[in-house]
């Protein structure tokens, strides 16, 4: 398994532009950030979209999505339903969603990806049926994901820098470079039970 995971569509249709999601797990914290920009072609139609949110019991799971907005919300609702069926089992819920996503004719047409994290694990979910957990605790998806991932991996080498500071700085860098990423960043954090990704 590769050390960190980044994914984006090899062919970027209109619906894929306008998202950068970054998740970093370090020390006692996991932080997930998403920018607020939504674009339609070359036009910015919204600058403060909420792409990262808390789901599950007591908001104990962080979820971020990239891709077509309606498709992403459909997947988010499906994941919440799986979590109700498998409470406190994020991995099981993600695997069951990935199975449906790969085999259901309707879900297969959805153009979106998700990054999810709880106190112990972080996963990327794709329409290919993948449920991937990074070894270094860093996940990046969306248009500016390459830039955010590169910055986060570099900042992991800085002693004393926590997960939240890393995602904020990395998203700032991504927003400076990627035209489909802005600086209206929303960050959510959780306390962790493991130290995956600690430098």
C-alpha positions as CSV (number, residue, x, y, z in Angstrom):
1,X,0.0,0.0,0.0
2,X,1.3,3.4,-0.8
3,X,2.3,5.8,2.0
4,X,-0.4,8.3,1.2
5,X,-3.4,8.4,-1.0
6,X,-4.5,11.0,-3.5
7,X,-7.1,10.5,-6.1
8,X,-8.8,12.5,-8.8
9,X,-10.6,11.8,-12.1
10,X,-8.2,11.1,-15.0
11,X,-10.7,13.0,-17.1
12,X,-12.0,16.1,-15.4
13,X,-15.5,16.8,-16.4
14,X,-17.2,20.0,-15.3
15,X,-18.6,18.4,-12.1
16,X,-15.1,17.5,-10.8
17,X,-13.7,21.0,-10.7
18,X,-13.9,23.0,-7.5
19,X,-12.9,20.8,-4.6
20,X,-9.8,20.2,-2.5
21,X,-10.2,17.9,0.6
22,X,-7.3,17.1,2.9
23,X,-7.2,14.9,5.9
24,X,-4.1,14.6,8.2
25,X,-3.8,12.3,11.2
26,X,-1.0,13.2,13.6
27,X,-0.4,12.7,17.3
28,X,-3.6,13.2,19.3
29,X,-5.6,14.7,16.5
30,X,-7.0,14.1,13.0
31,X,-8.0,17.2,11.0
32,X,-10.0,17.4,7.8
33,X,-10.2,20.5,5.7
34,X,-12.1,21.5,2.5
35,X,-12.2,24.7,0.5
36,X,-15.4,26.4,-0.3
37,X,-15.3,26.9,-4.1
38,X,-17.8,25.5,-6.5
39,X,-17.3,26.1,-10.2
40,X,-19.3,25.5,-13.3
41,X,-16.9,25.3,-16.1
42,X,-14.7,28.4,-15.8
43,X,-17.2,30.3,-13.6
44,X,-17.2,30.4,-9.8
45,X,-20.8,29.9,-8.7
46,X,-20.2,29.6,-4.9
47,X,-17.3,30.4,-2.7
48,X,-18.4,29.2,0.7
49,X,-19.7,25.6,0.1
50,X,-19.5,23.2,3.1
51,X,-17.6,20.1,1.8
52,X,-16.5,18.8,5.2
53,X,-18.9,17.8,7.9
54,X,-19.4,15.6,11.0
55,X,-21.6,12.6,10.7
56,X,-22.4,9.5,12.8
57,X,-23.1,9.2,16.5
58,X,-22.4,12.5,18.2
59,X,-20.5,13.8,15.2
60,X,-17.7,11.3,15.8
61,X,-16.9,10.8,12.1
62,X,-15.4,13.4,9.7
63,X,-16.5,13.2,6.0
64,X,-15.3,15.2,3.0
65,X,-16.4,14.9,-0.6
66,X,-15.2,15.8,-4.0
67,X,-17.0,15.7,-7.3
68,X,-20.5,16.5,-8.5
69,X,-22.4,18.0,-5.5
70,X,-25.6,16.0,-5.8
71,X,-23.7,12.8,-6.3
72,X,-21.6,13.5,-3.2
73,X,-24.7,14.2,-1.1
74,X,-26.2,10.9,-2.3
75,X,-23.1,9.0,-1.2
76,X,-23.0,10.9,2.1
77,X,-26.6,9.8,2.8
78,X,-25.8,6.2,1.9
79,X,-22.8,6.2,4.2
80,X,-24.9,7.6,7.1
81,X,-27.4,4.8,6.5
82,X,-24.6,2.2,6.7
83,X,-23.3,3.7,9.9
84,X,-26.8,3.4,11.4
85,X,-26.7,-0.3,10.5
86,X,-23.1,-0.8,11.6
87,X,-22.6,1.7,14.5
88,X,-19.1,2.3,15.6
89,X,-17.8,0.3,12.7
90,X,-16.5,2.8,10.2
91,X,-14.5,0.3,8.2
92,X,-17.4,-2.1,7.8
93,X,-19.7,0.8,6.8
94,X,-17.2,2.0,4.2
95,X,-16.8,-1.5,2.8
96,X,-20.5,-2.1,2.5
97,X,-21.0,1.3,0.8
98,X,-18.1,0.5,-1.6
99,X,-19.8,-2.8,-2.5
100,X,-23.0,-1.1,-3.3
101,X,-21.2,1.7,-5.2
102,X,-19.5,-0.8,-7.4
103,X,-22.5,-3.1,-8.1
104,X,-25.5,-0.8,-8.1
105,X,-26.3,0.5,-11.6
106,X,-27.4,3.9,-10.2
107,X,-24.5,4.4,-7.8
108,X,-22.0,3.4,-10.5
109,X,-22.9,6.6,-12.4
110,X,-22.1,8.9,-9.5
111,X,-19.1,11.1,-10.0
112,X,-17.8,11.7,-6.6
113,X,-15.2,10.5,-4.0
114,X,-15.2,10.6,-0.2
115,X,-12.6,10.9,2.5
116,X,-13.8,9.8,6.0
117,X,-12.1,9.5,9.3
118,X,-12.9,8.6,12.9
119,X,-10.8,8.5,16.0
120,X,-8.8,5.5,14.8
121,X,-8.8,5.3,11.0
122,X,-8.9,7.3,7.8
123,X,-10.3,6.0,4.5
124,X,-10.7,7.1,0.9
125,X,-13.8,5.7,-0.9
126,X,-14.0,5.5,-4.7
127,X,-16.5,4.3,-7.3
128,X,-14.1,1.5,-8.2
129,X,-15.0,-0.2,-4.9
130,X,-11.8,0.9,-3.2
131,X,-11.6,1.5,0.5
132,X,-8.0,2.7,1.1
133,X,-6.3,3.6,4.3
134,X,-3.0,5.5,4.1
135,X,0.1,4.4,6.0
136,X,1.2,8.0,6.9
137,X,-2.2,9.3,7.8
138,X,-2.6,11.7,4.9
139,X,-5.4,11.7,2.3
140,X,-6.1,14.3,-0.4
141,X,-8.7,14.3,-3.1
142,X,-10.1,16.7,-5.6
143,X,-8.8,19.3,-8.0
144,X,-6.1,20.7,-5.7
145,X,-5.3,17.5,-4.0
146,X,-1.9,17.1,-5.5
147,X,-0.8,20.5,-4.1
148,X,-2.3,19.9,-0.7
149,X,-0.8,16.4,-0.4
150,X,2.6,17.6,-1.4
151,X,2.5,20.4,1.2
152,X,1.2,18.2,3.9
153,X,3.8,15.5,3.4
154,X,6.5,18.2,3.6
155,X,5.0,19.7,6.7
156,X,4.9,16.3,8.5
157,X,8.6,16.6,8.8
158,X,8.3,19.8,10.9
159,X,8.5,19.0,14.6
160,X,5.8,20.4,16.9
161,X,3.3,21.1,14.1
162,X,-0.1,19.5,14.8
163,X,-2.6,18.1,12.3
164,X,-4.8,21.2,12.3
165,X,-1.9,23.5,11.5
166,X,-0.7,21.2,8.8
167,X,-4.0,21.1,7.0
168,X,-4.5,24.9,7.3
169,X,-1.1,25.6,5.8
170,X,-1.4,23.0,3.2
171,X,-4.8,24.2,2.1
172,X,-3.4,27.8,1.9
173,X,-0.7,26.5,-0.5
174,X,-3.2,24.6,-2.6
175,X,-5.5,27.7,-2.8
176,X,-2.5,29.8,-3.9
177,X,-1.8,27.4,-6.8
178,X,-5.0,25.7,-7.9
179,X,-7.5,27.9,-9.7
180,X,-10.4,25.6,-8.6
181,X,-9.5,26.0,-4.9
182,X,-10.1,29.0,-2.8
183,X,-9.2,30.2,0.7
184,X,-12.6,29.8,2.4
185,X,-11.4,26.7,4.2
186,X,-13.5,24.8,6.8
187,X,-11.6,22.6,9.2
188,X,-13.0,19.9,11.5
189,X,-11.0,18.0,14.1
190,X,-11.3,14.9,16.2
191,X,-9.1,13.5,19.1
192,X,-7.5,10.3,18.0
193,X,-6.8,7.0,19.8
194,X,-3.7,6.2,17.8
195,X,-0.6,8.1,16.6
196,X,-0.6,7.1,13.0
197,X,1.4,9.5,10.9
198,X,3.4,11.0,13.8
199,X,6.7,12.2,12.7
